[in-house]
Amino acid sequence: MSVISCSAIILAGGVGARISSTNTPKQYIEICGRPIISYVIDTVIADPVISTVVIVCADEYKQLVSDCCAESIRDSGRHGVEIKYASPGFNRQMSVFSGLKKLENSIGEGDLVAIIDAARPCMTRQMLDACIEAADTADGAIPVLKMRDTVYMSEDGRHITDLLERSKVLAGQAPEVFRFGKYLAANNKLSEAQMDHIHGSSEPAIMDGMKIVMIPGDENNYKITTDADLVRFRNDCEWKQEM
């Protein structure tokens, strides 16, 4: 793969409010003896394309994250990878912005940055590399999944308003990779009120006219959001350990 350079921002500042079984943020819940974020850190640090990793996390979890990074660096032998930390914002996109600002003076405008969810532990290096490679041909890239079921629209949440054309509706995943300079500029243009209404990392890029290409997503690259997702990952992890 030929890229200029790629850094990674791992978003680990969320509180995981839809997980009812614990007060611990989902990315720090232990599954098979390890916090969920450690699986993501392993994948990112082991990838030789990634030169710098910024982890957006609350101060109280910084030591835990630092220990995970140290273990991943030791296991992968990638002692040259740089680890930085940034404080989370009031929502996901402000946390992304915090990570971008941490990189502002250390990487070039033409370099790439990957936005990665700490609660997406099944993300593979193949998916990360594919997204980086696709982004290097445009302003950014995102993995997407096609809709399997019929897709409807409802204006009030109770009644069906319209039937959407399934072939044109796609579900976005992560990582999302962007050309750093253009993406930072797109986020700089947003007010805090606008940031509060951003639902996906690619939204500021699309709003600013950046060319974002799509690559095929992976059904197994799910984000742990609910109790059911947590059970799914625990079962997946235990099954792999038994193999």
C-alpha positions as CSV (number, residue, x, y, z in Angstrom):
1,M,0.0,0.0,0.0
2,S,1.3,3.5,-0.9
3,V,0.2,6.3,1.3
4,I,1.9,9.5,2.4
5,S,1.3,8.9,6.1
6,C,-1.6,7.9,8.4
7,S,-2.4,8.7,12.0
8,A,-5.2,7.2,14.0
9,I,-7.7,8.8,16.4
10,I,-9.3,6.2,18.8
11,L,-12.5,7.6,20.3
12,A,-12.8,6.3,23.9
13,G,-14.5,9.1,25.7
14,G,-18.1,7.9,25.5
15,V,-20.1,6.7,28.5
16,G,-22.0,3.8,26.8
17,A,-25.4,4.8,28.2
18,R,-27.3,2.1,26.3
19,I,-25.4,-0.7,28.2
20,S,-27.6,-1.4,31.2
21,S,-25.5,-4.1,32.9
22,T,-22.8,-1.9,34.2
23,N,-21.8,1.7,35.0
24,T,-18.4,1.2,33.3
25,P,-18.2,2.8,29.8
26,K,-18.5,0.0,27.3
27,Q,-15.0,0.4,25.9
28,Y,-13.5,-0.4,29.3
29,I,-15.7,-3.4,30.1
30,E,-13.6,-6.6,30.4
31,I,-14.3,-9.4,28.0
32,C,-12.2,-12.6,28.2
33,G,-9.9,-10.9,30.7
34,R,-9.2,-7.7,28.6
35,P,-10.9,-4.3,28.3
36,I,-12.7,-4.0,24.9
37,I,-10.6,-1.1,23.9
38,S,-7.5,-3.3,24.1
39,Y,-8.6,-5.3,21.1
40,V,-8.9,-2.1,19.0
41,I,-5.5,-0.8,20.2
42,D,-3.9,-4.1,19.2
43,T,-5.2,-3.8,15.7
44,V,-4.2,-0.2,15.3
45,I,-0.7,-0.4,16.8
46,A,0.2,-3.6,14.9
47,D,-0.5,-1.9,11.5
48,P,2.8,-0.5,10.1
49,V,0.9,2.2,8.1
50,I,-0.1,3.9,11.4
51,S,2.6,6.3,12.6
52,T,0.8,8.1,15.4
53,V,-2.1,7.2,17.6
54,V,-4.2,9.7,19.5
55,I,-6.5,8.3,22.1
56,V,-9.4,10.5,23.2
57,C,-10.2,9.4,26.8
58,A,-11.1,10.8,30.2
59,D,-8.2,11.2,32.6
60,E,-9.5,8.5,34.9
61,Y,-8.9,5.9,32.2
62,K,-5.6,7.2,30.9
63,Q,-3.5,4.8,32.9
64,L,-5.5,1.8,31.8
65,V,-5.2,2.9,28.2
66,S,-1.5,3.5,28.6
67,D,-1.0,0.0,29.9
68,C,-2.9,-1.4,27.0
69,C,-0.8,0.6,24.5
70,A,2.5,-0.5,26.2
71,E,1.4,-4.2,26.0
72,S,0.4,-3.8,22.3
73,I,3.7,-2.1,21.4
74,R,5.7,-4.8,23.2
75,D,3.7,-7.6,21.5
76,S,3.9,-6.0,18.0
77,G,7.5,-4.8,18.3
78,R,6.4,-1.4,16.9
79,H,8.4,0.7,19.4
80,G,8.5,3.7,17.0
81,V,4.7,4.4,17.1
82,E,3.9,7.6,18.9
83,I,1.0,7.6,21.4
84,K,-0.8,10.8,22.3
85,Y,-3.8,11.6,24.4
86,A,-6.7,14.1,24.0
87,S,-9.6,15.1,26.2
88,P,-13.1,14.1,25.1
89,G,-15.6,16.7,24.0
90,F,-19.3,17.1,24.8
91,N,-20.3,14.8,22.0
92,R,-18.6,12.4,19.6
93,Q,-17.7,15.0,16.9
94,M,-16.2,17.3,19.5
95,S,-14.1,14.4,20.6
96,V,-13.0,13.9,17.0
97,F,-12.1,17.6,16.8
98,S,-10.1,17.3,20.0
99,G,-8.1,14.5,18.5
100,L,-7.6,16.5,15.3
101,K,-6.2,19.5,17.2
102,K,-3.8,17.2,19.0
103,L,-2.3,16.3,15.6
104,E,-2.5,19.8,14.0
105,N,1.2,20.7,14.5
106,S,2.7,17.3,13.9
107,I,1.4,16.0,10.6
108,G,1.0,17.4,7.1
109,E,-2.2,18.6,5.5
110,G,-1.9,16.0,2.8
111,D,-1.5,13.1,5.3
112,L,-4.3,10.8,6.3
113,V,-6.1,10.4,9.6
114,A,-8.3,7.4,10.6
115,I,-11.2,7.9,13.0
116,I,-11.7,4.7,14.9
117,D,-14.3,3.6,17.5
118,A,-12.9,2.1,20.7
119,A,-16.1,0.0,21.0
120,R,-15.6,-1.7,17.6
121,P,-13.3,-4.5,18.8
122,C,-13.8,-6.8,15.7
123,M,-12.4,-4.2,13.3
124,T,-9.6,-6.0,11.3
125,R,-6.3,-4.7,10.0
126,Q,-7.6,-5.6,6.5
127,M,-10.5,-3.3,6.9
128,L,-8.3,-0.5,8.3
129,D,-5.8,-0.9,5.4
130,A,-8.6,-1.0,2.8
131,C,-10.1,2.2,4.1
132,I,-6.7,3.9,4.1
133,E,-5.9,2.8,0.6
134,A,-9.2,4.0,-0.7
135,A,-8.9,7.4,1.1
136,D,-5.5,7.9,-0.6
137,T,-7.3,8.2,-3.9
138,A,-9.8,10.8,-2.7
139,D,-10.5,13.1,0.2
140,G,-11.7,10.3,2.4
141,A,-13.2,6.8,2.6
142,I,-15.8,5.0,4.7
143,P,-16.9,1.3,4.8
144,V,-20.7,0.9,4.3
145,L,-23.2,-2.0,4.4
146,K,-26.1,-2.4,2.1
147,M,-29.6,-2.7,3.6
148,R,-31.0,-6.2,3.7
149,D,-34.5,-5.3,4.8
150,T,-37.1,-3.0,3.5
151,V,-36.4,0.5,4.7
152,Y,-39.2,2.9,5.7
153,M,-39.4,6.5,6.8
154,S,-41.5,7.8,9.7
155,E,-41.9,11.4,10.6
156,D,-43.5,10.8,14.0
157,G,-42.0,7.5,15.1
158,R,-45.4,5.8,15.0
159,H,-46.6,5.8,11.4
160,I,-44.9,4.9,8.2
161,T,-44.5,8.1,6.1
162,D,-42.6,6.8,3.1
163,L,-40.8,3.8,1.6
164,L,-37.2,4.4,0.8
165,E,-35.3,2.9,-2.1
166,R,-33.2,0.3,-0.4
167,S,-30.4,0.3,-3.0
168,K,-29.7,3.9,-2.2
169,V,-29.7,3.6,1.6
170,L,-26.4,2.5,3.2
171,A,-25.2,2.0,6.8
172,G,-21.9,3.6,7.6
173,Q,-19.3,1.9,9.7
174,A,-15.8,2.8,11.0
175,P,-12.9,3.4,10.5
176,E,-13.4,6.6,8.6
177,V,-10.3,7.9,6.9
178,F,-9.8,11.5,5.7
179,R,-7.2,13.9,4.2
180,F,-6.1,15.6,7.3
181,G,-5.9,19.3,6.2
182,K,-9.3,19.3,4.4
183,Y,-11.0,17.5,7.2
184,L,-9.7,19.7,9.9
185,A,-10.7,22.8,7.9
186,A,-14.2,21.3,7.5
187,N,-14.5,20.9,11.3
188,N,-13.1,24.3,12.0
189,K,-16.0,25.8,10.0
190,L,-18.7,24.3,12.3
191,S,-20.1,26.1,15.3
192,E,-20.7,24.2,18.6
193,A,-24.4,24.1,17.8
194,Q,-23.7,22.5,14.5
195,M,-21.2,20.0,16.1
196,D,-24.0,19.0,18.4
197,H,-26.1,17.8,15.4
198,I,-23.3,15.8,13.7
199,H,-24.1,12.0,13.8
200,G,-21.2,10.6,11.9
201,S,-17.6,11.5,11.3
202,S,-18.1,11.8,7.5
203,E,-20.9,14.4,7.9
204,P,-18.6,17.5,8.2
205,A,-16.6,16.2,5.2
206,I,-19.7,15.8,3.1
207,M,-21.1,19.1,4.2
208,D,-17.8,20.8,3.0
209,G,-17.8,19.1,-0.4
210,M,-15.0,16.7,0.2
211,K,-14.9,13.6,-2.1
212,I,-15.6,10.6,0.1
213,V,-15.5,7.2,-1.5
214,M,-17.2,4.0,-0.1
215,I,-15.7,0.6,0.4
216,P,-17.6,-2.6,1.3
217,G,-18.2,-2.9,5.0
218,D,-18.1,-6.0,7.2
219,E,-21.1,-7.4,9.1
220,N,-18.6,-8.6,11.8
221,N,-17.3,-5.1,12.2
222,Y,-20.1,-4.2,14.6
223,K,-20.0,-1.5,17.2
224,I,-20.9,-2.5,20.8
225,T,-23.8,-0.3,21.6
226,T,-26.4,-2.4,23.5
227,D,-26.5,-5.3,25.9
228,A,-27.1,-7.6,23.0
229,D,-23.9,-6.4,21.3
230,L,-22.0,-7.0,24.4
231,V,-23.3,-10.6,24.7
232,R,-22.5,-11.1,21.0
233,F,-18.9,-10.1,21.4
234,R,-18.5,-12.1,24.6
235,N,-19.7,-15.2,22.8
236,D,-17.4,-14.5,19.8
237,C,-14.5,-14.0,22.1
238,E,-15.1,-17.2,24.1
239,W,-15.6,-19.2,20.9
240,K,-12.3,-18.0,19.5
241,Q,-10.5,-18.9,22.8
242,E,-12.0,-22.4,22.7
243,M,-10.7,-23.0,19.1
